[in-house]
Amino acid sequence: MYQFCLALLLLAAPLVAAPGGNGPNITLEPSALVEYEAQPERVRALLQGGLELASRHLTYQYGSADPANGGMDCSGFIYHLLRAHGFADVPRDSSGQYVWARKARGFRSVISLKADSFEFRDLLPGDLLFWSGTYSVRRDPPVTHTMIYLGTEKSTGQRVMVGSSDGRTYRGVKRWGVSVFDFVMPKEGKARFLGYARIPGLRSGG
Protein backbone atom coordinates (compact mmCIF):
# COMPACT_ATOMS: atom_id res chain seq x y z
CA MET A 1 0.00 0.00 0.00
CA TYR A 2 2.82 2.41 0.85
CA GLN A 3 4.50 1.88 -2.52
CA PHE A 4 1.19 2.37 -4.35
CA CYS A 5 0.46 5.64 -2.51
CA LEU A 6 4.01 6.86 -3.10
CA ALA A 7 3.69 6.15 -6.81
CA LEU A 8 0.45 8.16 -6.92
CA LEU A 9 2.14 11.08 -5.20
CA LEU A 10 4.98 11.04 -7.70
CA LEU A 11 2.60 10.93 -10.67
CA ALA A 12 0.26 13.61 -9.33
CA ALA A 13 2.84 16.20 -8.30
CA PRO A 14 5.00 18.07 -10.82
CA LEU A 15 8.76 17.78 -10.53
CA VAL A 16 10.14 20.87 -8.83
CA ALA A 17 13.39 22.17 -10.27
CA ALA A 18 15.91 23.67 -7.90
CA PRO A 19 16.97 27.34 -8.04
CA GLY A 20 19.50 27.96 -10.79
CA GLY A 21 18.19 25.21 -13.05
CA ASN A 22 19.42 22.25 -11.03
CA GLY A 23 17.64 18.89 -11.05
CA PRO A 24 14.31 18.09 -9.40
CA ASN A 25 14.06 16.50 -5.98
CA ILE A 26 14.18 12.71 -5.97
CA THR A 27 12.65 9.96 -3.88
CA LEU A 28 12.90 6.18 -4.06
CA GLU A 29 10.69 3.24 -3.24
CA PRO A 30 12.02 1.28 -0.24
CA SER A 31 12.36 -1.78 -2.50
CA ALA A 32 15.05 0.11 -4.43
CA LEU A 33 17.40 -0.24 -1.44
CA VAL A 34 19.56 -3.35 -1.06
CA GLU A 35 19.43 -3.54 2.74
CA TYR A 36 15.86 -2.40 3.34
CA GLU A 37 14.07 -5.73 3.87
CA ALA A 38 16.70 -6.91 6.37
CA GLN A 39 16.14 -3.96 8.71
CA PRO A 40 14.05 -4.06 11.91
CA GLU A 41 10.47 -2.88 11.52
CA ARG A 42 11.10 0.42 13.28
CA VAL A 43 14.03 1.23 10.99
CA ARG A 44 11.96 0.40 7.90
CA ALA A 45 9.18 2.70 9.12
CA LEU A 46 11.66 5.55 9.62
CA LEU A 47 13.15 5.11 6.14
CA GLN A 48 9.65 5.00 4.63
CA GLY A 49 8.82 8.24 6.44
CA GLY A 50 11.92 9.97 5.10
CA LEU A 51 11.25 8.82 1.54
CA GLU A 52 7.64 9.97 1.79
CA LEU A 53 8.80 13.45 2.83
CA ALA A 54 11.16 13.46 -0.17
CA SER A 55 8.16 12.82 -2.44
CA ARG A 56 6.49 16.12 -1.45
CA HIS A 57 8.84 18.37 -3.48
CA LEU A 58 9.75 20.48 -0.46
CA THR A 59 12.37 23.21 -0.80
CA TYR A 60 15.36 23.94 1.41
CA GLN A 61 14.10 26.51 3.92
CA TYR A 62 16.54 27.63 6.61
CA GLY A 63 15.01 27.73 10.08
CA SER A 64 12.00 25.54 9.21
CA ALA A 65 11.20 22.16 10.76
CA ASP A 66 7.66 21.97 9.38
CA PRO A 67 6.79 20.70 5.89
CA ALA A 68 3.65 22.86 6.05
CA ASN A 69 6.01 25.81 5.43
CA GLY A 70 6.88 24.37 2.02
CA GLY A 71 10.39 23.35 3.04
CA MET A 72 12.81 22.53 5.85
CA ASP A 73 16.49 22.81 6.62
CA CYS A 74 18.69 19.78 7.25
CA SER A 75 18.25 19.51 11.02
CA GLY A 76 14.61 20.53 10.69
CA PHE A 77 14.04 17.48 8.48
CA ILE A 78 15.67 15.22 11.10
CA TYR A 79 13.74 16.88 13.92
CA HIS A 80 10.37 16.57 12.17
CA LEU A 81 10.93 12.98 11.01
CA LEU A 82 12.19 11.67 14.34
CA ARG A 83 9.49 13.36 16.38
CA ALA A 84 6.88 11.88 14.03
CA HIS A 85 8.34 8.45 14.84
CA GLY A 86 8.25 8.84 18.61
CA PHE A 87 11.61 10.46 19.44
CA ALA A 88 10.30 13.29 21.59
CA ASP A 89 13.74 14.20 22.97
CA VAL A 90 15.52 14.85 19.65
CA PRO A 91 17.14 18.34 19.66
CA ARG A 92 16.25 20.88 16.97
CA ASP A 93 19.65 21.80 15.49
CA SER A 94 22.43 19.65 14.00
CA SER A 95 24.87 20.44 16.80
CA GLY A 96 22.35 19.36 19.42
CA GLN A 97 21.52 16.23 17.44
CA TYR A 98 25.22 15.36 17.31
CA VAL A 99 25.58 15.77 21.09
CA TRP A 100 22.38 13.75 21.64
CA ALA A 101 23.75 10.85 19.60
CA ARG A 102 27.23 11.03 21.13
CA LYS A 103 25.89 10.97 24.68
CA ALA A 104 24.06 7.76 23.81
CA ARG A 105 27.47 6.30 22.81
CA GLY A 106 26.28 5.42 19.34
CA PHE A 107 28.74 7.60 17.40
CA ARG A 108 31.40 6.28 14.99
CA SER A 109 34.09 8.79 14.08
CA VAL A 110 35.48 8.94 10.53
CA ILE A 111 38.78 10.65 9.77
CA SER A 112 39.42 9.02 6.40
CA LEU A 113 38.70 10.95 3.21
CA LYS A 114 37.68 7.79 1.34
CA ALA A 115 34.13 6.44 1.18
CA ASP A 116 35.41 2.84 1.12
CA SER A 117 37.36 3.22 4.39
CA PHE A 118 37.06 0.45 6.98
CA GLU A 119 35.60 3.13 9.25
CA PHE A 120 32.28 2.68 7.44
CA ARG A 121 31.97 -1.04 8.16
CA ASP A 122 29.42 -0.39 10.95
CA LEU A 123 27.30 2.07 8.94
CA LEU A 124 23.64 0.98 8.92
CA PRO A 125 20.44 2.29 7.30
CA GLY A 126 18.76 4.74 9.64
CA ASP A 127 22.05 6.11 11.02
CA LEU A 128 22.53 9.85 11.36
CA LEU A 129 25.32 11.42 9.28
CA PHE A 130 27.18 14.53 10.44
CA TRP A 131 29.34 17.21 8.77
CA SER A 132 31.10 20.38 9.86
CA GLY A 133 32.21 23.38 7.81
CA THR A 134 29.40 23.30 5.25
CA TYR A 135 28.74 26.93 6.15
CA SER A 136 30.10 29.47 8.64
CA VAL A 137 28.50 29.26 12.06
CA ARG A 138 29.41 29.97 15.66
CA ARG A 139 28.28 27.03 17.74
CA ASP A 140 29.91 24.40 19.90
CA PRO A 141 30.38 21.76 18.69
CA PRO A 142 30.54 23.29 15.18
CA VAL A 143 28.34 20.68 13.46
CA THR A 144 26.59 22.23 10.46
CA HIS A 145 24.87 19.45 8.52
CA THR A 146 23.05 16.17 9.13
CA MET A 147 21.16 13.55 7.11
CA ILE A 148 19.89 9.98 7.43
CA TYR A 149 21.65 7.09 5.72
CA LEU A 150 19.34 4.97 3.54
CA GLY A 151 21.68 2.23 2.35
CA THR A 152 22.75 1.10 -1.12
CA GLU A 153 20.66 1.76 -4.21
CA LYS A 154 20.17 -1.50 -6.14
CA SER A 155 20.33 0.01 -9.61
CA THR A 156 23.63 1.86 -9.15
CA GLY A 157 25.42 0.31 -6.17
CA GLN A 158 25.73 3.86 -4.80
CA ARG A 159 25.23 4.66 -1.13
CA VAL A 160 22.39 7.13 -0.69
CA MET A 161 20.93 9.29 2.07
CA VAL A 162 17.83 11.39 2.63
CA GLY A 163 17.38 14.86 4.08
CA SER A 164 17.31 18.51 3.12
CA SER A 165 20.12 20.29 1.30
CA ASP A 166 20.81 23.45 -0.63
CA GLY A 167 22.94 21.85 -3.30
CA ARG A 168 24.04 18.25 -2.70
CA THR A 169 23.78 15.81 -5.59
CA TYR A 170 21.91 12.70 -6.63
CA ARG A 171 23.50 10.80 -9.54
CA GLY A 172 25.83 13.75 -9.94
CA VAL A 173 23.07 16.36 -10.42
CA LYS A 174 22.57 19.05 -7.79
CA ARG A 175 19.23 19.04 -5.92
CA TRP A 176 17.66 21.73 -3.77
CA GLY A 177 15.36 20.77 -0.91
CA VAL A 178 14.15 17.52 0.65
CA SER A 179 15.42 14.68 -1.51
CA VAL A 180 17.46 11.54 -1.80
CA PHE A 181 21.16 12.33 -2.30
CA ASP A 182 24.38 10.47 -3.06
CA PHE A 183 26.40 9.75 0.07
CA VAL A 184 29.87 10.86 -0.99
CA MET A 185 32.80 12.29 0.92
CA PRO A 186 33.41 16.05 0.70
CA LYS A 187 35.90 17.36 -1.81
CA GLU A 188 38.89 19.26 -0.48
CA GLY A 189 37.75 22.43 1.27
CA LYS A 190 36.25 23.55 4.55
CA ALA A 191 33.54 20.91 4.72
CA ARG A 192 34.42 17.76 6.66
CA PHE A 193 32.51 14.54 7.28
CA LEU A 194 32.64 13.84 11.01
CA GLY A 195 31.05 10.42 11.28
CA TYR A 196 27.79 8.59 11.81
CA ALA A 197 25.65 7.60 14.75
CA ARG A 198 22.85 5.28 15.75
CA ILE A 199 19.62 7.12 16.56
CA PRO A 200 19.29 6.62 20.32
CA GLY A 201 16.75 3.89 20.95
CA LEU A 202 16.03 3.06 17.29
CA ARG A 203 17.81 -0.28 17.42
CA SER A 204 18.03 -2.54 20.43
CA GLY A 205 21.40 -2.08 22.05
CA GLY A 206 21.92 1.35 20.35
Beta strands, then each sheet from edge to edge (+ up, - down):
strand 1: 59-60
strand 2: 71-72
strand 3: 107-109
strand 4: 128-132
strand 5: 143-152
strand 6: 159-165
strand 7: 169-170
strand 8: 173-174
strand 9: 177-182
strand 10: 192-197
sheet 1: 1+ 2+
sheet 2: 3+ 10- 4+ 5- 6+ 9-
sheet 3: 7+ 8-
end
